[in-house]
Amino acid sequence: MGKNRITEEEAKKAPAKAASKPAAEGAAATATAEKGAAQTASSKKRVDSAVLYVQSTYNNTKVLLADTKGNALCWSSSGSLGFKGAKKGTPFAAAKIGEVIGDKAKTLGVREIDVVVNGVGSGRESSIRSILARGIALRSIKDVTPVPHNGPKPKKPRRV
């Protein structure tokens, strides 16, 4: 849109702020800022046990890692990893999701998980297996896939 124009007042204030700090103090401040940023990145919420929700359909697989209260910690899906079309519903894509979530879970300090599986897709088992391959213990697996009892009312017979 054009060059940013600095007014004379702003130009006078900027060097005055920089000159007010001694060089050693400025270097210490940047080192402290970098150290603080590193601490916040590594000092995420530490969780010992978590719940893993796997939703597997014919077209996609979604995985969500939550703490025991239900607050989401991290999630991923085969579409978010770059798989497109029919490849999203494959066991290979689900295994890749499990690897990503497993790595994130290890950085959060998760040691054991309860798994809640929903859906009938082919990625149910492979996503769980790839998370367990990261060294996380499995406590329980619960399948909450909805099952119809009697189904809808059938159509009337056709009269010819």
N, C-alpha and C positions, 0 to 999 in steps of 0.2 A: 504494500500500500504506500510505501514511501519511507524515507529515512526517519528514524526517531530523532526528534529535535530536543536538545537539552537546553533548558532556559539558563540564563546567567546565574540565577539563584541556585539552581541544582548543581551547576558546575562549581560554584564556590563551596557548597556544602560537601560535595563528594571528596575533594582533596583534604578538606579540614577533618573529616572523619578518619580518613586513612592516616593522616599525619598525627592524630591525637594518640594512637596506639604505638608503643615502641615495637621495634622489629621482633624482639624476642617474645614479647607478650602475644603478638599476632601469630607467631609460629606455634606457640603453646596452645593458643585457642583453636587453631586448625587441627592440631594433633588431638586435642580433647574432643573436638567435634567428630573426627574420624573414629576415635575410640568409642564414642557414644553410639555412633551409627553401627559399628560392628557389634556392640553389646546388644542393641535392640534387635539386630538381625538374628543373633544366636540365642537370645534370652526370650524366645517365644514361650507360649504357655507349655509347661511340662505336664504331660499326661501319662500315667502308668497304664491305664486300661481305657479302651475306646470301643465304639460300636461302628461297624462297617456296614453300610447299606449298599446293596448291589441291586440295581434295577436293570434287568436284561430283557430286551424286546427282540423281535426278529430284525429290526432295523438299526438298533443302537444299544450300547451298554453304558450305563452311568454308575459311578462309584462315588460314595460320599463317606468320609470319615468324620465321626462326631464323638464328642466326649459322652460320658455316661448320662449327663443331663439332657443331651440332645442338641447341644450347640455345635454347629458345623465347624470343623477344623480345617479341612481341605476337601477338594472334590476334583473329579476329572471325568471326561467322557471320551469315547472314541472319536467323536466329531471334533472335540477341542484339541486332540492330538494330530489332526490333519487328515484323518481317514475320511473318504468321501463315498457316497453311494452305498452299494451293497457291501463294501469292505468294512463298514462300521459295525455290522452285526456279526463279524467273524470272531472265532476264539482267539486268533492272533491279536486282533485289536484289543480285545478284553485283557489279554495277557500284558500288553504294553501299558494299559491303564493301571493294572495291578502293580507293575514295576514302579510307575510314577508315584502312586499313592503309598506304596511300601517305603520308598525312599523318604517321602515327606513324613511318614509316620515315624521312621527311625530318628529323624532330626527332632521331632517333637518328644521323643522319649517313650513312645508307646511300646509296651512289652507284650501285652495280650489283648486280643480283640474278641468281641462277640459279633457274629455275622448275621445279618438279616437280608434274605434273598427274596426278590420280588420279580416275577416274570418268567417266561418260558423260553427265552433266547438261548443261543448256543454259547454265550459268554459267561454264564453263571459260574461254572466250575473253574475255568481257566483264570479268571481274574482273582479268585480266592487263592488258587494254587501259587500264582506268581507273588502274591503278598506274603504268603507263608514262606516262600523261598527266601525272603529277605530276613528271616530270623525272628519273626513275630509269632508268638504262640497263639493257638486257636482255643478259645474257651467253649464256644457253642455255635451252632448253626441253626437258624430258624427260618423256615420257608413260609412266607406270608402271601404267596400267590393266590389271588382270589379264584375260587372254584365255584361254578354255577351249581345250584341245587337241582333245579328242575328246568331252568331255561325259560325263554319267553313262550307265550301261547302260540301254538302253530297256526299257520294260515288256514283259512276255510278251504274246503275242497272245491276245485274248479267245476263249474256247471257248464256242460257243453250242449 
